[in-house]
């Protein structure tokens, strides 16, 4: 591109929040947008770059809330094998794509918000960046869980925090019969028409942020810097997923392919269900020991129409083989209709033997109405 073409593109895509060096003495911005330094984000980059390996060859990096892509381009300059920048605002992605064209670097940008992050669609990354992001999120816990799922090794967070000098101390308090640790987290009161991606929502204390990240599943959380009501943290995952993490990813999508809605008392009932592994961990068809622990099966509960439970373990059907994440299989389960006429509900769910039903981990069930008629 010629200098005139670059300058025209920069003008067309104003305003710019990220100052990115395009070479030839040209940068993407020449004035502040909302009070930030003209060379933003060069100051936070001095801290954040120390959290990253100087050589990123062979590593993949995800930049969530990438804006115009400053950090994505810096990661690519350090040799990252794959870099993906995502942002919920179309204008920022247009800016990032323009800079990519000018610099001629091989990296990806997509318009996507943090709630759409899915390991099955974008993969998992060695390093994830969430810089200047989480205080803009109305659904904070959901966002942190999604960041955890797509991160293989390390998450770097830079965020606004509750003003330390006005932050109440953490304390222990009984909730029910258990003593629990409570940490301060500020909710920002926004106007009713607030746009989530622009306004602030939650300003956590450092202690609250550490607890949130620990509860999400990260093995270690290091507070790298606290300065001017901002903080930088590095969160790490162990190489092997803990048992809790595996269970967290027991998620099923169930659909009824065929099955009776009316039967006679005691009649055999044949149901065919389409079962999808919608989680992130493989479903084992056989258990890990002689007890069968961990073997995943299709199961059913029997309830009356008024929700009274009649048989919790109403019937089971085995998986024909191990089912990998994203895979779908049709499974047939045969049940016996109740002897008493009436209206019933057959509720289907997956179960990991000697661990739990998937519903206990937040997975949905499939409910089917059945009329038993004499």
Secondary structure, DSSP 8 states (H G I E B T S, - for coil): --HHHHHHHHHHT---SS--EEETTEES-SS-SSSS-TTTTHHHHHHHHHHS-S--BT-EEEEET-TT-HHHHHHHHTTBSEEEEEES-HHHHHHHHHHHHHHT---EEEE--GGG--HHHH--EEEEEEES-GGG-SSHHHHHHHHHHTEEEEEEEEEE---GGG----EEEEETTEEEEE--EEE----TT--TTTS--EEE-HHHHHHHHHHHT-SEEEEEEEETTEEEEEEE--SS--HHHHHHT--EEEEEEE--SEE-TT-EEEEEEEEEE-SSS-BBSS-SSTT-TTBEEEEEEEEETT--EEEEEEEEEE-SS-B-TT-EEEEEEEEE--SS-EEEEEEEEEEETTTEEGGGGT---EEEEEEE--
